[in-house]
Amino acid sequence: MEVYLDNSATTKPYEEAVNVMCEVMSSNYANPSSLHRMGKFAEDSLNKSRETLAKSIGCSPNEFYFTSGGTESNNLAIIGYAMANKREGNRIITQPTEHAAVLEPFKYLESQGFEVCYVPVDSFGFPNINALKDLINDKTILLSFMYVNNENGAIFPIEEIASLKRGKASLHVDAVQGYGKLSINVKKQNIDMLSLSSHKIHGPNGIGGLYVKNNLKINPIVYGGSQEKSLRSGTENIASASSFAKAAEIKISNLEEDAKKMESLKQHLKEKLCCGIENVIINSPENSVCSILNVSFPGVKSEVLLHVLESKGIYVSTGSACNSKKKKYSYVLKEMNLKDNIIDSAVRFSFSSFNTIEEIDYTAEVLIKEIPLLRKIMK
Ligand SMILES: Cc1ncc(COP(=O)(O)O)c(C=O)c1O
């Protein structure tokens, strides 16, 4: 049996999204900037995709920009906004369990003279709201907080954070892991910029989106032919945009049903592991997203476990995919102040609506058999 439980890294594309990609690539390949009929046809298709995606997060199509993915959206929002507004103040605030695609732009801005503040987090990675309140002053121009943590699934109190904005401060939300699992309405949630990625919702890799509230000042970080209202130059990726929009259409119309299914798979795995194995630590909080369950099996190195599971056809992660090749431990779990033996043995199971209860039963069965054996060997 093959069990893909690494959906927070990348999801399997919907068949419909693959079909749209092929159709558009073969029949609608013109450059949307071209003045002829074929160019107009491509431009219409891009705008239709933009409308679908904008609607999915409650913004207007002219507030939605295509990018190459979550990483670029975060860079554009953070660097582009900070650079455009530096005269208004130089304090920018985030927290230490953000994805590298947020932390690295913050580091860059620090090197450019911005005052970067990190809000302390608790043992599940939730930011301390009182500390955040104290950090916001009249020099603060930007708050950047994720909607859902990619390693333990913690759902951040975005509305509460938004309610703390004052003066010139704007809120950017990295919603890469929350989109398609939790409903999003940027207007109701008082969000100023929001990053999305297609490959986490069964769309293609290499395309994403950024919502930027109308009239917000933001500079480009890529210069060229002035596409995307000069905010993101480069010939538009019509096929991927259409495929992303198709995936969003399917995902959003099934959001509640899919979330319910994923939540039941997650709870089922959690119960089986907690009942069937001694000393299992759940690193995901109660208030975590339906798609992520982070678990530690003290005494078993997570990297070894990952390969044992792989040999049985089960695919998981030891942390965020973007980090797992670089760092030995998860900085996210480290920031949560977890003990080393819990960090070293942490595994992330991440679900999609394609997973089945039989797959979860099989995964639990393998773990219940293998964990005691691995603990003996590693003693
Ligand atoms: C929270 C979060 N932000 C940003 C990204 C980067 O998105 P992309 O892979 O589309 O660049 C990821 C990817 O794992 C993520 O989990």
PDBQT file of the ligand as one rigid body, heavy atoms in Angstrom, charges set to zero:
ROOT
HETATM    1  C1  LIG A 401       3.707  28.402   5.920  1.00  0.00    +0.000 C 
HETATM    2  C2  LIG A 401       4.390  28.363   4.589  1.00  0.00    +0.000 A 
HETATM    3  N1  LIG A 401       4.731  29.518   3.998  1.00  0.00    +0.000 NA
HETATM    4  C3  LIG A 401       5.352  29.553   2.800  1.00  0.00    +0.000 A 
HETATM    5  C4  LIG A 401       5.670  28.390   2.136  1.00  0.00    +0.000 A 
HETATM    6  C5  LIG A 401       6.374  28.459   0.805  1.00  0.00    +0.000 C 
HETATM    7  O1  LIG A 401       5.457  28.241  -0.241  1.00  0.00    +0.000 OA
HETATM    8  P1  LIG A 401       5.971  27.802  -1.714  1.00  0.00    +0.000 P 
HETATM    9  O2  LIG A 401       6.440  26.391  -1.584  1.00  0.00    +0.000 OA
HETATM   10  O3  LIG A 401       4.758  27.944  -2.578  1.00  0.00    +0.000 OA
HETATM   11  O4  LIG A 401       7.039  28.753  -2.082  1.00  0.00    +0.000 OA
HETATM   12  C6  LIG A 401       5.371  27.150   2.727  1.00  0.00    +0.000 A 
HETATM   13  C7  LIG A 401       5.755  25.879   2.079  1.00  0.00    +0.000 C 
HETATM   14  O5  LIG A 401       5.871  24.852   2.686  1.00  0.00    +0.000 OA
HETATM   15  C8  LIG A 401       4.699  27.141   3.987  1.00  0.00    +0.000 A 
HETATM   16  O6  LIG A 401       4.383  25.995   4.590  1.00  0.00    +0.000 OA
ENDROOT
TORSDOF 0
